[in-house]
């Protein structure tokens, strides 16, 4: 079992501010050096000796800061998610939610194509997906899906829609990276994106249709904002809306 990294060591909390600040600076320097080596030479290039040299530290510092190489790679994966979230431009009220969906998907795919080794590491290290940055990215996606539901555009349940969007983006990146460069065709990415859009959205807002499913999904998305109902009433109402929303034609 890997020993806990200093970031989770209770002793770290007792360090003077200056010592803790210096440790964090060293951690960040090592993580950035490892990420640079990863992109330039792949995972095999990220050795403790090479990282320590690039960061201007002695190899034992890696073990003090991260426990071992696996701990370092987990930290790099978390760094990747933080970098991805920082690259997102979030419009809380887009003029066209469908175009906003396309733009968000394109941004996620472009990040993966621009950072292939880092992206691959991000989705191969389970601890990275437990990070606050990964959760923040998921919340951005869920908010985008929620806006689609509130406008009556969503074709499927919000959870399923988020899963489809995430899976198709990740699949597009990994498929592209697995292909020989001469065989990479941008039309594949466009086709995958449009297949995703078709799978999760309606051609027009479902609330304009006679069926209750789209209206139920739209109302369910805005239900938490309602203050006229008690908590018990909202819970009961949500159960009814869930049943109506599930009765849709796929």
C-alpha positions as CSV (number, residue, x, y, z in Angstrom):
1,X,0.0,0.0,0.0
2,X,1.3,3.4,-0.9
3,X,2.1,5.7,2.0
4,X,0.0,8.8,2.3
5,X,1.2,11.8,0.4
6,X,2.1,14.9,2.5
7,X,-1.0,16.7,1.3
8,X,-3.1,14.2,3.3
9,X,-0.7,13.8,6.2
10,X,-2.1,15.4,9.5
11,X,1.4,16.6,10.3
12,X,1.3,18.9,7.3
13,X,-1.4,20.9,8.9
14,X,0.8,21.7,11.9
15,X,3.6,23.2,9.7
16,X,4.3,26.9,10.0
17,X,2.8,28.9,7.1
18,X,6.2,29.6,5.5
19,X,7.1,25.9,5.5
20,X,3.7,24.9,4.1
21,X,3.9,27.5,1.4
22,X,7.3,26.4,0.4
23,X,6.2,22.7,0.3
24,X,3.2,23.7,-1.9
25,X,5.5,25.6,-4.3
26,X,7.8,22.6,-4.6
27,X,4.7,20.4,-5.2
28,X,3.5,22.6,-8.0
29,X,7.0,22.8,-9.6
30,X,7.3,19.1,-9.6
31,X,3.8,18.6,-11.0
32,X,4.4,21.0,-13.8
33,X,7.8,19.4,-14.6
34,X,6.2,16.0,-14.7
35,X,3.4,17.2,-16.9
36,X,5.9,18.7,-19.3
37,X,7.9,15.5,-19.4
38,X,4.7,13.5,-20.0
39,X,3.7,15.6,-23.0
40,X,7.2,15.5,-24.5
41,X,8.1,11.9,-23.9
42,X,5.1,10.0,-22.8
43,X,4.5,8.2,-19.5
44,X,7.8,6.4,-19.7
45,X,9.7,9.7,-19.6
46,X,8.2,10.5,-16.2
47,X,10.8,9.0,-13.9
48,X,11.5,10.3,-10.4
49,X,15.0,11.1,-11.4
50,X,14.0,13.0,-14.6
51,X,11.2,14.9,-12.8
52,X,13.5,15.8,-9.9
53,X,16.2,17.1,-12.3
54,X,13.6,19.1,-14.3
55,X,12.2,20.6,-11.1
56,X,15.6,21.4,-9.7
57,X,15.2,19.1,-6.7
58,X,16.8,15.9,-5.4
59,X,14.9,12.6,-6.1
60,X,14.1,12.0,-2.4
61,X,11.9,15.1,-2.5
62,X,9.5,13.3,-4.9
63,X,8.9,10.7,-2.2
64,X,8.5,13.2,0.6
65,X,5.9,15.2,-1.5
66,X,4.0,12.4,-3.2
67,X,4.8,9.1,-1.5
68,X,5.9,7.4,-4.8
69,X,5.7,7.7,-8.5
70,X,2.0,6.6,-8.6
71,X,1.2,9.4,-6.1
72,X,2.9,11.9,-8.4
73,X,1.0,10.6,-11.5
74,X,-2.3,11.0,-9.5
75,X,-1.3,14.6,-8.7
76,X,-0.6,15.2,-12.4
77,X,-4.0,13.8,-13.4
78,X,-5.6,16.2,-10.9
79,X,-3.6,19.0,-12.4
80,X,-4.9,18.1,-15.8
81,X,-8.5,18.3,-14.7
82,X,-7.8,21.7,-13.1
83,X,-6.2,22.9,-16.3
84,X,-9.2,21.7,-18.4
85,X,-11.7,23.4,-16.1
86,X,-9.7,26.7,-16.3
87,X,-9.9,26.6,-20.1
88,X,-13.7,26.6,-20.1
89,X,-15.6,29.8,-20.9
90,X,-19.0,29.3,-19.3
91,X,-22.0,31.3,-20.5
92,X,-24.7,31.1,-17.8
93,X,-27.4,32.2,-20.3
94,X,-26.4,31.2,-23.9
95,X,-28.5,32.6,-26.7
96,X,-28.7,29.1,-28.3
97,X,-28.3,26.2,-25.9
98,X,-27.8,23.7,-28.7
99,X,-24.9,25.8,-30.1
100,X,-23.6,26.1,-26.5
101,X,-23.7,22.3,-26.3
102,X,-21.7,21.9,-29.5
103,X,-19.2,24.5,-28.3
104,X,-18.7,22.8,-25.0
105,X,-18.2,19.4,-26.6
106,X,-15.7,20.9,-29.2
107,X,-13.8,22.5,-26.3
108,X,-13.5,19.3,-24.4
109,X,-12.3,17.4,-27.5
110,X,-9.8,20.1,-28.5
111,X,-8.3,19.9,-25.0
112,X,-7.8,16.2,-25.4
113,X,-6.3,16.5,-28.8
114,X,-4.0,19.3,-27.7
115,X,-2.8,17.4,-24.6
116,X,-2.9,13.8,-25.6
117,X,-0.6,12.3,-23.0
118,X,-2.1,14.3,-20.2
119,X,-5.6,13.5,-21.3
120,X,-4.9,9.8,-21.4
121,X,-3.4,9.9,-17.9
122,X,-6.4,11.9,-16.6
123,X,-8.7,9.0,-17.5
124,X,-6.4,6.2,-16.4
125,X,-5.9,7.5,-12.8
126,X,-9.0,6.9,-10.7
127,X,-7.9,9.3,-8.0
128,X,-7.9,12.1,-10.6
129,X,-11.7,11.7,-11.0
130,X,-12.1,12.2,-7.3
131,X,-10.5,15.6,-7.4
132,X,-12.4,18.9,-6.9
133,X,-11.5,20.0,-10.4
134,X,-13.0,16.9,-12.0
135,X,-16.2,17.5,-10.0
136,X,-16.2,21.1,-11.0
137,X,-16.0,20.1,-14.7
138,X,-18.9,17.7,-14.2
139,X,-21.0,20.4,-12.6
140,X,-20.4,22.6,-15.7
141,X,-21.6,19.8,-17.9
142,X,-24.6,19.2,-15.6
143,X,-25.5,22.9,-15.7
144,X,-25.4,22.8,-19.5
145,X,-27.7,19.8,-19.6
146,X,-30.0,21.4,-17.0
147,X,-30.4,24.5,-19.3
148,X,-31.4,22.2,-22.1
149,X,-33.9,20.5,-20.0
150,X,-35.4,23.7,-18.6
151,X,-35.8,24.9,-22.2
152,X,-37.6,21.7,-23.2
153,X,-34.8,20.7,-25.6
154,X,-33.7,17.5,-23.8
155,X,-34.7,14.3,-25.4
156,X,-33.5,12.0,-22.6
157,X,-33.1,12.1,-18.8
158,X,-30.5,14.6,-17.6
159,X,-28.2,11.9,-16.1
160,X,-28.3,9.9,-19.4
161,X,-27.7,13.0,-21.4
162,X,-24.6,14.0,-19.4
163,X,-23.3,10.4,-19.8
164,X,-23.7,10.5,-23.5
165,X,-22.0,13.9,-23.9
166,X,-19.1,12.8,-21.7
167,X,-18.7,9.4,-23.3
168,X,-18.8,10.6,-26.9
169,X,-16.3,13.4,-26.2
170,X,-13.9,11.0,-24.5
171,X,-14.4,8.4,-27.2
172,X,-13.8,10.9,-29.9
173,X,-10.5,11.9,-28.4
174,X,-9.2,8.4,-27.7
175,X,-10.3,7.1,-31.2
176,X,-8.6,10.0,-32.9
177,X,-5.4,9.5,-30.9
178,X,-5.4,5.7,-31.7
179,X,-5.5,6.3,-35.4
180,X,-2.3,6.8,-37.6
181,X,-2.0,10.5,-38.4
182,X,-2.6,10.1,-42.2
183,X,-6.0,8.4,-41.4
184,X,-7.2,11.2,-39.0
185,X,-10.2,12.8,-40.6
186,X,-11.9,15.9,-38.9
187,X,-15.2,14.7,-40.4
188,X,-15.2,11.9,-37.9
189,X,-15.2,14.4,-35.0
190,X,-18.0,16.4,-36.6
191,X,-20.1,13.3,-37.2
192,X,-19.6,12.1,-33.6
193,X,-20.6,15.6,-32.3
194,X,-23.8,15.7,-34.4
195,X,-24.7,12.2,-33.4
196,X,-24.4,13.3,-29.8
197,X,-26.6,16.3,-30.4
198,X,-29.2,14.2,-32.1
199,X,-29.2,11.6,-29.3
200,X,-29.7,14.1,-26.5
201,X,-31.8,16.9,-27.9
202,X,-35.0,17.5,-29.8
203,X,-35.2,19.4,-33.1
204,X,-37.5,21.8,-31.4
205,X,-38.4,22.4,-27.7
206,X,-40.5,19.5,-26.5
207,X,-42.6,21.7,-24.4
208,X,-44.3,22.9,-27.5
209,X,-45.4,19.3,-28.3
210,X,-48.6,17.7,-27.0
211,X,-46.9,14.9,-25.1
212,X,-46.2,15.3,-21.4
213,X,-42.7,13.9,-21.2
214,X,-40.8,17.0,-22.5
215,X,-42.9,19.3,-20.4
216,X,-42.2,17.1,-17.3
217,X,-38.5,17.3,-18.0
218,X,-38.6,21.0,-18.4
219,X,-40.6,21.5,-15.2
220,X,-38.4,19.1,-13.3
221,X,-35.3,21.1,-14.2
222,X,-36.7,24.2,-12.7
223,X,-38.4,22.6,-9.7
224,X,-35.6,23.3,-7.2
225,X,-36.1,27.0,-7.8
226,X,-39.7,26.9,-6.7
227,X,-40.3,28.3,-3.2
228,X,-44.1,28.1,-3.0
229,X,-43.9,24.3,-2.3
230,X,-42.8,22.6,0.9
231,X,-39.9,20.1,0.8
232,X,-42.4,17.2,1.0
233,X,-44.5,18.6,-1.8
234,X,-41.5,19.1,-4.0
235,X,-40.4,15.5,-3.4
236,X,-43.8,14.1,-4.2
237,X,-44.1,16.4,-7.3
238,X,-40.6,15.3,-8.5
239,X,-41.6,11.6,-8.2
240,X,-44.6,12.3,-10.4
241,X,-42.5,14.2,-12.9
242,X,-39.9,11.4,-13.0
243,X,-42.6,9.0,-14.0
244,X,-44.0,11.3,-16.7
245,X,-40.5,12.1,-18.0
246,X,-39.6,8.4,-18.3
247,X,-42.6,7.8,-20.6
248,X,-40.9,9.1,-23.7
249,X,-40.5,7.8,-27.2
250,X,-36.8,7.0,-28.0
